[in-house]
Amino acid sequence: YCIDRGTLFDNPGIDTLGPQGPIVHSVHCLIDVPKCVSSPFEILLLQGDGRYGRAWRVESNDKLIADAKDRGICTNGCTGDIATGLTATFQAEVLDLGSSKTPALLKVTSVNSTNPGCGDFFYQPPRIILKSGSATRKHIVHGSLMIASWGFLLPTGAIFAKFFRHRPNGYWFKIHKYCQFFGLAIAIISFIIILTSSDAINDAGSKTHKQNYNHAVLGITVMVFGLLQPLNAFIRPHAPENGEAKTTLRLVWEIVHKLFGYSALLLAIATIGIGTTLLPQKETQRNFQICYGALVGGLLLIMIIFIITDKKKYSEVPKNEPNEDKVDAEEGEDAEKEE
């Protein structure tokens, strides 16, 4: 788990494969953190540059966990006195030679912790992998796409639908439609990425991963609301003709459509906010928070100011003067009817 993160779970400022990574990696992290226990343990070897490489992964953690409990300090049944930097000598059978991204697989048959080392004998791993942090990279892609979609494009579409109706030719409807289409498409891609690389929804009840679970639940809720929007738009009742009153069915549809849309946008703010705190490195967290708060917030503010200014400028055009922007097109009229 810490290898996928790229940094230690209980010491986020330390690179997992860095010179200090295995030395300060705690037994508590190995034994007490459910995600660590459930992910395959790996054997790391010191490299010439002082960093560590991923040499082996084990088929089952059971024997290594039992040894760690005998010699380590944790809150889940440990009886030893080692807090960090656990080492061991073990006998194992090679089951698989691995790949360019996965170390060779071992079946551990015995663990000898009393005299670490194999003397002059050393079994060279088929390959040593020097990279970590694959989960972190996916999380960064996921977060970046969600900020682009739920942080900018989808709010932009909602803002234009609310405040840009003073323009004829259905401009507000065109912008709203394209922003929502591309925004939701990007969100779906991001959602698929995180579904295939995270199991945070299974962290219910976990004290150490509570925020992961909260973020997952909020994220799923936001996506469900978002996916319902094009569906209920597809079945919307026809807008009333000129002079006609809205039907009850149309009024109900408008309330549901707006309620789901605004609720999704508000929940997205909380979801993205929590998500920026879940990245393993403080610097990355700060960069995402700056991007979301300053860049996206600033762009949305500028957009609102532009719309207000444009609306005021448009309203000052004398009604008896011809203006190309005031010539109603059929599409514009139809779009106005939609609301």
C-alpha positions as CSV (number, residue, x, y, z in Angstrom):
1,Y,0.0,0.0,0.0
2,C,2.8,2.4,0.9
3,I,4.6,1.5,-2.3
4,D,1.5,2.4,-4.4
5,R,1.2,5.6,-2.4
6,G,4.7,6.6,-3.1
7,T,5.2,7.9,0.5
8,L,4.7,6.2,3.9
9,F,1.2,6.2,5.2
10,D,2.3,7.0,8.8
11,N,5.0,9.4,7.7
12,P,3.8,11.1,4.4
13,G,7.0,13.2,4.1
14,I,9.1,10.1,3.5
15,D,9.5,8.5,0.1
16,T,8.7,4.8,0.4
17,L,11.7,3.7,-1.7
18,G,13.9,6.6,-0.5
19,P,17.0,6.1,1.7
20,Q,15.0,6.4,4.9
21,G,11.8,4.7,3.7
22,P,12.2,1.1,4.9
23,I,14.2,2.3,8.0
24,V,11.4,4.4,9.4
25,H,8.5,2.3,8.1
26,S,6.7,1.2,11.2
27,V,5.5,-2.2,12.3
28,H,2.3,-0.4,13.2
29,C,1.7,0.5,9.5
30,L,2.3,-3.2,8.5
31,I,0.0,-4.7,11.1
32,D,-2.6,-2.1,12.3
33,V,-3.6,-0.5,9.0
34,P,-6.1,-2.7,7.1
35,K,-5.0,-1.6,3.6
36,C,-1.4,-2.5,4.4
37,V,-2.4,-5.9,5.8
38,S,-4.6,-6.7,2.8
39,S,-2.1,-5.6,0.1
40,P,0.8,-8.0,-0.8
41,F,4.0,-7.3,1.2
42,E,7.1,-6.7,-0.9
43,I,10.8,-7.3,-0.1
44,L,13.0,-4.3,-0.7
45,L,16.8,-4.3,-1.5
46,L,19.2,-1.5,-1.0
47,Q,20.6,-0.1,-4.3
48,G,23.9,1.6,-5.1
49,D,22.5,5.1,-5.0
50,G,21.2,4.7,-1.5
51,R,17.5,4.1,-2.5
52,Y,15.7,0.8,-2.3
53,G,14.3,-1.3,-5.1
54,R,11.3,-3.7,-5.2
55,A,12.8,-7.1,-5.5
56,W,10.1,-9.6,-4.5
57,R,6.4,-9.7,-3.5
58,V,4.9,-12.4,-1.4
59,E,1.9,-14.7,-2.2
60,S,0.6,-14.5,1.3
61,N,1.4,-12.1,4.2
62,D,0.5,-14.6,6.9
63,K,4.0,-15.8,8.0
64,L,5.5,-12.3,7.7
65,I,2.7,-10.8,9.8
66,A,3.1,-13.5,12.4
67,D,6.9,-12.7,12.6
68,A,6.2,-9.0,12.8
69,K,3.8,-9.5,15.7
70,D,6.3,-11.6,17.6
71,R,9.1,-9.0,17.2
72,G,7.3,-5.7,16.7
73,I,5.3,-3.0,18.5
74,C,1.7,-2.4,17.4
75,T,-1.8,-2.3,18.8
76,N,-3.0,-5.5,17.3
77,G,-1.4,-8.3,19.2
78,C,2.3,-7.5,19.0
79,T,4.6,-8.8,21.7
80,G,8.0,-7.5,20.6
81,D,10.0,-4.3,20.9
82,I,10.8,-3.2,17.3
83,A,9.0,-0.1,16.2
84,T,10.4,0.6,12.8
85,G,12.7,-0.9,10.2
86,L,11.7,-4.5,10.4
87,T,14.1,-7.0,8.7
88,A,14.0,-10.8,8.3
89,T,15.6,-13.7,6.6
90,F,13.2,-16.1,4.9
91,Q,13.1,-19.2,2.8
92,A,10.8,-19.1,-0.2
93,E,9.8,-20.7,-3.5
94,V,9.7,-18.6,-6.6
95,L,6.3,-18.9,-8.2
96,D,6.4,-16.2,-10.9
97,L,9.1,-14.1,-12.4
98,G,7.0,-11.0,-12.4
99,S,6.9,-8.2,-15.1
100,S,8.3,-4.8,-15.8
101,K,5.8,-3.4,-13.3
102,T,5.4,-6.2,-10.8
103,P,8.2,-7.9,-8.8
104,A,8.7,-11.7,-8.9
105,L,6.3,-13.7,-6.7
106,L,7.4,-15.7,-3.7
107,K,5.8,-18.4,-1.6
108,V,7.3,-17.9,1.9
109,T,7.9,-21.3,3.6
110,S,9.7,-20.1,6.8
111,V,10.9,-16.8,8.4
112,N,14.1,-16.6,10.5
113,S,14.4,-13.4,12.4
114,T,17.1,-14.4,14.9
115,N,20.0,-14.1,12.5
116,P,19.1,-12.0,9.5
117,G,21.2,-12.7,6.4
118,C,22.1,-15.5,4.2
119,G,25.9,-15.5,4.6
120,D,27.7,-15.6,1.3
121,F,24.6,-16.8,-0.6
122,F,22.4,-14.3,-2.4
123,Y,19.6,-15.2,-4.8
124,Q,19.5,-12.4,-7.5
125,P,16.0,-11.3,-8.2
126,P,15.0,-11.6,-11.9
127,R,14.4,-7.8,-11.9
128,I,14.4,-4.9,-9.5
129,I,11.7,-2.2,-9.9
130,L,12.8,1.3,-8.9
131,K,9.5,3.1,-9.3
132,S,6.6,3.5,-6.8
133,G,3.5,5.7,-6.5
134,S,1.4,4.3,-9.2
135,A,-1.8,4.9,-7.1
136,T,-0.7,8.5,-6.5
137,R,-0.3,9.1,-10.2
138,K,-3.8,7.8,-10.9
139,H,-5.2,9.9,-8.0
140,I,-3.6,13.0,-9.5
141,V,-5.2,12.3,-12.9
142,H,-8.5,11.6,-11.2
143,G,-8.3,14.8,-9.2
144,S,-7.3,17.0,-12.2
145,L,-10.1,15.7,-14.3
146,M,-12.7,16.2,-11.6
147,I,-11.5,19.8,-11.0
148,A,-11.8,20.4,-14.7
149,S,-15.3,18.9,-14.8
150,W,-17.1,19.4,-11.5
151,G,-14.9,22.4,-10.5
152,F,-15.2,24.4,-13.8
153,L,-17.1,23.1,-16.8
154,L,-20.3,21.9,-15.0
155,P,-20.6,25.1,-12.8
156,T,-19.9,27.2,-15.9
157,G,-22.9,25.5,-17.7
158,A,-25.1,26.1,-14.7
159,I,-24.1,29.8,-14.4
160,F,-24.8,30.5,-18.1
161,A,-28.2,28.8,-17.9
162,K,-29.1,31.0,-14.9
163,F,-27.6,34.4,-15.9
164,F,-27.2,34.5,-19.7
165,R,-30.8,34.4,-20.8
166,H,-30.7,38.1,-21.9
167,R,-28.9,37.0,-25.1
168,P,-31.1,35.9,-28.0
169,N,-30.4,33.0,-30.4
170,G,-30.4,30.6,-27.5
171,Y,-26.7,31.3,-26.6
172,W,-27.3,30.3,-23.0
173,F,-28.7,27.0,-24.0
174,K,-25.9,26.2,-26.5
175,I,-23.2,27.0,-23.8
176,H,-25.1,25.1,-21.1
177,K,-25.5,22.1,-23.3
178,Y,-21.9,21.8,-24.4
179,C,-20.4,22.6,-21.0
180,Q,-22.6,19.9,-19.4
181,F,-21.8,17.4,-22.1
182,F,-18.0,17.8,-22.0
183,G,-18.0,18.2,-18.3
184,L,-19.9,15.0,-17.6
185,A,-17.9,13.1,-20.2
186,I,-14.6,14.1,-18.4
187,A,-16.2,13.3,-15.0
188,I,-17.2,9.8,-16.2
189,I,-13.6,9.1,-17.4
190,S,-12.2,10.3,-14.1
191,F,-14.8,8.1,-12.2
192,I,-13.8,5.0,-14.2
193,I,-10.1,5.6,-13.4
194,I,-10.7,5.8,-9.7
195,L,-13.1,2.9,-9.6
196,T,-10.4,0.6,-11.2
197,S,-7.7,1.8,-8.8
198,S,-9.3,2.4,-5.4
199,D,-11.5,0.5,-3.0
200,A,-12.2,3.4,-0.6
201,I,-15.9,2.5,-0.5
202,N,-14.8,-0.6,1.5
203,D,-13.3,1.6,4.2
204,A,-16.6,1.9,6.1
205,G,-15.9,1.9,9.8
206,S,-12.2,2.4,9.4
207,K,-10.7,5.0,11.8
208,T,-7.6,5.5,9.7
209,H,-9.4,5.8,6.3
210,K,-12.6,7.6,7.4
211,Q,-12.0,10.5,5.0
212,N,-11.4,8.1,2.1
213,Y,-14.8,6.6,2.7
214,N,-16.5,10.0,3.1
215,H,-14.9,11.1,-0.2
216,A,-16.0,8.0,-1.9
217,V,-19.6,8.2,-0.7
218,L,-19.9,11.8,-1.7
219,G,-18.3,11.2,-5.0
220,I,-20.7,8.4,-5.9
221,T,-23.6,10.6,-4.9
222,V,-22.4,13.5,-7.0
223,M,-21.9,11.2,-10.0
224,V,-25.4,9.6,-9.6
225,F,-27.0,13.1,-9.5
226,G,-24.9,14.1,-12.5
227,L,-25.8,11.1,-14.6
228,L,-29.5,11.6,-13.9
229,Q,-29.4,15.1,-15.4
230,P,-29.2,14.1,-19.1
231,L,-31.7,11.3,-18.4
232,N,-34.3,13.6,-17.0
233,A,-33.5,16.2,-19.7
234,F,-34.3,13.6,-22.3
235,I,-37.8,13.0,-20.9
236,R,-38.6,16.6,-20.2
237,P,-42.1,17.8,-21.0
238,H,-42.5,20.3,-23.8
239,A,-42.2,23.9,-22.9
240,P,-45.4,26.0,-23.2
241,E,-46.1,27.9,-26.4
242,N,-46.4,31.7,-26.2
243,G,-49.2,32.7,-23.9
244,E,-49.7,29.2,-22.5
245,A,-49.2,28.4,-18.8
246,K,-46.7,25.8,-17.7
247,T,-48.3,22.4,-17.0
248,T,-47.9,20.8,-13.6
249,L,-45.7,18.1,-15.1
250,R,-43.4,20.8,-16.6
251,L,-43.2,22.6,-13.3
252,V,-42.3,19.4,-11.4
253,W,-39.7,18.5,-14.0
254,E,-38.0,22.0,-13.7
255,I,-37.9,21.7,-9.9
256,V,-36.4,18.2,-10.1
257,H,-33.9,19.1,-12.8
258,K,-32.7,22.2,-10.9
259,L,-32.7,20.5,-7.5
260,F,-30.5,17.6,-8.7
261,G,-28.2,20.0,-10.6
262,Y,-27.6,22.5,-7.8
263,S,-27.3,19.7,-5.2
264,A,-24.7,17.9,-7.3
265,L,-22.7,21.2,-7.7
266,L,-22.8,21.9,-3.9
267,L,-21.8,18.4,-3.0
268,A,-19.0,18.5,-5.5
269,I,-17.5,21.4,-3.7
270,A,-17.3,19.3,-0.5
271,T,-16.1,16.2,-2.4
272,I,-13.3,18.0,-4.1
273,G,-12.3,19.8,-0.9
274,I,-12.0,16.4,1.0
275,G,-10.2,14.9,-2.0
276,T,-7.4,17.5,-1.9
277,T,-6.5,16.4,1.6
278,L,-6.2,12.7,0.7
279,L,-3.1,12.9,-1.5
280,P,0.0,11.5,0.3
281,Q,2.3,14.5,-0.2
282,K,1.6,17.8,1.5
283,E,3.0,19.8,-1.4
284,T,0.6,18.0,-3.9
285,Q,-2.3,18.7,-1.5
286,R,-1.4,22.4,-1.5
287,N,-1.0,22.6,-5.2
288,F,-4.5,21.1,-5.8
289,Q,-6.0,23.4,-3.2
290,I,-4.4,26.4,-4.8
291,C,-5.6,25.2,-8.2
292,Y,-9.1,24.6,-7.1
293,G,-9.5,27.7,-4.8
294,A,-7.6,30.3,-6.8
295,L,-7.6,29.2,-10.4
296,V,-11.1,27.7,-10.7
297,G,-12.7,30.1,-8.2
298,G,-11.0,33.1,-9.9
299,L,-12.2,32.0,-13.4
300,L,-15.7,31.5,-12.2
301,L,-15.7,34.9,-10.6
302,I,-14.4,36.5,-13.8
303,M,-17.2,34.7,-15.7
304,I,-19.9,36.0,-13.4
305,I,-18.6,39.5,-13.6
306,F,-18.5,39.2,-17.4
307,I,-22.1,38.0,-17.6
308,I,-23.3,40.8,-15.3
309,T,-21.5,43.4,-17.3
310,D,-22.7,41.9,-20.6
311,K,-26.3,41.8,-19.3
312,K,-26.1,45.5,-18.3
313,K,-24.6,46.5,-21.7
314,Y,-27.2,44.6,-23.6
315,S,-30.1,46.1,-21.6
316,E,-28.8,49.6,-22.5
317,V,-29.3,49.0,-26.3
318,P,-32.4,51.0,-27.4
319,K,-35.1,48.6,-28.4
320,N,-35.8,50.6,-31.6
321,E,-32.2,50.2,-32.9
322,P,-31.3,47.2,-34.9
323,N,-28.7,44.9,-33.3
324,E,-27.5,41.7,-34.7
325,D,-27.4,40.2,-31.3
326,K,-31.1,40.9,-30.8
327,V,-32.4,39.1,-33.9
328,D,-34.2,36.1,-32.5
329,A,-33.4,32.9,-34.3
330,E,-35.7,29.8,-34.3
331,E,-33.2,27.9,-32.1
332,G,-33.1,30.8,-29.6
333,E,-36.8,30.9,-29.4
334,D,-37.0,27.2,-28.9
335,A,-34.3,27.3,-26.2
336,E,-36.2,30.1,-24.3
337,K,-39.2,27.9,-24.3
338,E,-37.3,25.1,-22.6
339,E,-37.3,27.0,-19.4
